[in-house]
Amino acid sequence: QNMYINDISPRGSELLIGIPTSSNSYLNTLWVLPLPGGSLRRLADIFAQDGTWSPDGSRVIYADESDLYSAKLDGSDKRKLATVPGRIWWPRISLDGHRVRFSVYDPHTTLSSLWDVSMDGTSARPLLPSLEAITSCCGNWTPDGNYFVFQANNEGRTDIWAIRERGLFQKSEPN
C-alpha cells in the first residue's frame, strides 16, 4: 500500500503519513508513525490530501479539497480556516503559529499559487498576486523564521525565491 510522508513532528519523533483511500484519488487517511519505529495510529476521522503539524505538535493543519482545517490530534476542536478556488496542498505554519501558507492548484489555469491565512481563519489571500501568471508552490519558513522560501516555475525554468519575514526590513501585514 502506498504511503506519503506529509511532515515530521516538531520534536522529530513522529511522521505524519497519508494513506490513499479507495474512494477518492486525492484524499488520504492521516496516520502518525513513531520514529525510529513503531505502529501506525490513525489520526481521528480526518481525510486530507495533505497536512502538517502545528509548531507545538498539538494540532494538525490539513487540506480537504478546497478547504483548509485545523484540528487537535484526536480530531476534536476542528476549525475551518479557509475555502479557496482550487485544491489545497503543502500547508506550512509559521514558527510563531499565527499564519498558514499553502499552495493552491487551479484546475482551470493548471497553475499553482501560494496563499496565506491567519490561524484564526481570517485574511485568506494570495501571497503574491503579482505572480499569478506563473506557478509558485511548496514554500516553507527557514528554521529561524526570517525567510519564507518557495519555488516558482515560469516558461520551463524553476527558481527558488525567498521573502524576508523578519529582520532589518520586516514584511508588513495588510490592514
Salt bridges, closest charged atoms under 4 A:
GLU14 OE2 - ARG41 NH1 3.22
ASP67 OD1 - LYS80 NZ 3.72
ASP77 OD2 - ARG59 NH1 2.85
ASP77 OD2 - ARG79 NH2 2.79
ASP96 OD2 - HIS98 ND1 3.13
ASP116 OD1 - ARG99 NH2 2.23
ASP116 OD2 - ARG101 NE 2.66
ASP116 OD1 - ARG125 NH2 3.86
ASP159 OD1 - ARG157 NE 2.82
GLU165 OE2 - ARG101 NH1 2.82
GLU173 OE1 - ARG125 NH2 3.56
GLU173 OE2 - LYS171 NZ 3.91
